[in-house]
Each structure stands twice: as structure tokens, then as C-alpha cells.
Amino acid sequence: MGAPKIEIRGVDKEFKVEGRPALALAGIDLEVAEHEFVCLLGPSGCGKSTLLNIVAGFLQPSAGEVQVDGRPVTGPGADRGVVFQEYVLFPWLTVAGNVEFGPRLGSVAAGERRRIAARYLELVGLGAHADKFPIQLSGGMKQRVAIARALANNPAVILMDEPFGALDAQTREVLQDELSRIQRVEHKTILFVTHSIREAVYLADRVVVMTSAPGRIKEVFDIALPTPRDRFAAEFTRVESEITRVVKEEVAKVHE
């Protein structure tokens, strides 16, 4: 196996809360291989999003280091696409204009930008909606645009912070299906934060369970289930139950 795509070594993160130090992450060591889909799970406040933001370059660790493709992360970069829970689309741009935004910043020629946008909008099932504006779209459609926009920059890594968390249950499952299908086509390296154990088992190659604050890695599960996955299969339920037991141990600590 080659060098990891993402390498997290000894990462701590400390914040000041009302003037006092509060440790959010402690001693995080994690490697993510190229083309691997890894989900971060754990109780609220365990530092999942903080860790993702450190990999994205939006936050700096208090100790330790993150590398992507062997290069230290010192800030945001085009090699890492980010999809947030909020859609963060530009309301004055069309769907196609939003997807073209990154390539335009990269000085990609207009014709090539249109081709890129058309390709990824087809991939997320929105080819017929290229000329609409975000206000005309449902929440699920907006998140598809956000995913297409991240893919259009051809990043080495995609970081997703609870991207389906604001959606209703039915739309969420549809988007999970879409993301699983897209990953089978695009083979991206994905680090994905979620509160949903079922979502993690459905999408991930590995699930990383974090402890209650300060966040440490408690256990890592290899999800050796065939894709596309059957949410009602006995083995899926067994894996989901096993991870649920471990997560509940940490949730219980929060309420002690």
C-alpha cells in the first residue's frame, strides 16, 4: 500500500472558553487511504467537525500535524473540497454558475467550464436544472449542487460535514444512495462527519468512533459489506448494532 492520502499525527486542539482552556481534541492519529470513504462518528461535542475543519485548513491544530499527499496542511486549498450542512450556494448565480465557480477561479476557459458543470450536474441528477437559481430548488437539490460544485474542482479529497443533516429522512436516504453511486464512479477520498450510525454504515469503508470530549479515537470499524448496500440485510443490522453499542457508551458519559 502506498502513502496515505490524509495523515493526521498527534493532533490536539484547544479552545478558550470564557477565558479558560478547553481541550476539544487529544492525540488524534488517523490515516485515510486514497479512494477511501471514512466516516467520523461520536457524541455531540466530541470534536468531529473540529477535526474536519483542521483537515480543511480552516483551523490550526494546537499540537500535531495534518498532511494531504505528504504536504502539511497550513490553510484551505483547492486540493480539498468541502461540503457543509448549510448549502452555501451563491443565490445570484444559476445552478450551472455555482458549479462553474471554482473552475472559473482557476482560470478554466468558458467552454471547458460549461462542459465540467454539465458533466457533474448530470452525475448528481440535475442536468435539467442547470439554468435555475438556488431559490427555485428543494433542500435536497441544493445539496446535490453543493456536491457537484465540490467535484467540479477535481479535489484530491472531499470533506463533508453532516451534509444531509438538515434534510428529511426520505430525502436523506435518497442523497445517501446518490453519494454511494457517485463514489463508485469517481473513487474520491472522502472524510465524512455524521451523527447517524446507519448513514455511516451505509456509506463508509471505515467508521471511526470518537470519545466524548476531549475527542480521542475510541474504535475503528472496517465495514466489509458489498456496495450498493442493503440497509435491511442481517449483516448490515449486525454491524450497525455493534457500532451503536460503542457510541452509546460515549453518549452515556456526556450525561453522567
Secondary structure as UniProt FT lines:
FT   STRAND          6..17
FT   TURN            18..19
FT   STRAND          20..32
FT   TURN            34..35
FT   STRAND          37..41
FT   TURN            44..45
FT   HELIX           48..56
FT   STRAND          63..68
FT   TURN            69..70
FT   STRAND          71..72
FT   TURN            78..79
FT   STRAND          80..83
FT   TURN            91..92
FT   HELIX           95..105
FT   TURN            106..107
FT   HELIX           110..123
FT   TURN            124..125
FT   HELIX           127..129
FT   TURN            130..131
FT   HELIX           134..136
FT   HELIX           139..152
FT   STRAND          157..161
FT   TURN            163..166
FT   HELIX           169..186
FT   STRAND          189..193
FT   HELIX           197..203
FT   STRAND          206..210
FT   STRAND          217..222
FT   TURN            231..232
FT   HELIX           234..254
//
